[in-house]
Amino acid sequence: MTIKLLIPFFIAWLAVAAPSPAQDAAGIRHVVGADIEKLPDGSTGRIVEFRGSDGTYIPAYMRRPSGNGPFPVVVILHGGAAHKDVTYSIGRAAIPPAANFVAAGWAVFSIDFRSSAAERSVEWDDAIAAIEAVRRLPFIDGKRVALFGGSHGAGVISRLASRVDVQCAVLCAPAALDLIEISKAVANGVEVVGVLKKMIAQAEQKYGAKMAEIEKDPARYGYESALTEASKVRFPILIVNGRNDTSAPPSVVEAYANKIRSLGKPIDMYLPANGLHGFYFGFLDNRNTGKPADVTPETKEAASRAVAFIQKYFGR
């Protein structure tokens, strides 16, 4: 292979031996020592890093189908706290949803969170930086970008909905979607995980009022959530949420969906009776182990619906 042919291949895969302007032109760089991986389905992947909102580099995994592209891309945000191994595992997985996206002919960009962030808004800004960076890669069709997130990752996407333009997004069990609605679920005797109750208590201490009082005038208290931002949602949304998920109470996601729908914005839902937290990844994601779990019928159905939904808005 001649040098002339090697250069675009190396740039396309960010394979420069050391950091350089060419390597980081898109805000994404490879990790030195991390080779291109050939995956069983014929796709290739690579551990990379993207440049966050303040220049901090954050772990990610870039996977592309066989062929030259340009490829549509699905940006995936995992659940839980920052965990690079989970980020890599989800990106290179031979199970849903990443494998389904690659089979559809799309690239996958699995991104992590920074290890510490004083404000949640930093995570939103970092994710926006990742989206804008992947758009600029030479093998990516920057006009066809979709988002897929689970739990905490879905919660982040719910706030991106009013801040970034993409074709669509899939929110799986979006955690802490709206603390007012979660407090209502608790009051109605719905079983929820302890961390949600803790978040409610912290918020009430911060605002100096109970959630029932804050609901009467959220703006007065400076209270914001994905629900209060519903009128600003910029893209179609599919919500995937098990009815037996105690980390994302169904009544909360339904309240959000009803609000979006009342505003005339496109939203679909898949609410299986059996869908414990993390089922949509086919991983024990809520434990952040990155180890494969049994891929249930609900996992397969969620992935199938996600592909159909995204395909609809990718257009071809």
Sequence and secondary structure as in RCSB ss.txt:
>XXXX:A:sequence
MTIKLLIPFFIAWLAVAAPSPAQDAAGIRHVVGADIEKLPDGSTGRIVEFRGSDGTYIPAYMRRPSGNGPFPVVV
ILHGGAAHKDVTYSIGRAAIPPAANFVAAGWAVFSIDFRSSAAERSVEWDDAIAAIEAVRRLPFIDGKRVALFGG
SHGAGVISRLASRVDVQCAVLCAPAALDLIEISKAVANGVEVVGVLKKMIAQAEQKYGAKMAEIEKDPARYGYES
ALTEASKVRFPILIVNGRNDTSAPPSVVEAYANKIRSLGKPIDMYLPANGLHGFYFGFLDNRNTGKPADVTPETK
EAASRAVAFIQKYFGR
>XXXX:A:secstr
  HHHHHHHHHHTT  SS  TTTTTTSEEE TT   EE TTS EEEEEEEE TTS EEEEEEEE SSS  EEEEE
EE SSS  HHHHHHHHH SSTTHHHHHHTT EEEEE   S  SSHHHHHHHHHHHHHHHHTSTTEEEEEEEEEEE
THHHHHHHHHTTT   SEEEEES TTS HHHHHHHHHTT    HHHHHHHHHHHHHHTS HHHHHH HHHHT   
TTTTGGG  S EEEE  TT SSS HHHHHHHHHHHHHTT  EEEE  SS  TTGGGTB GGGT   B    HHHH
HHHHHHHHHHHHHH  
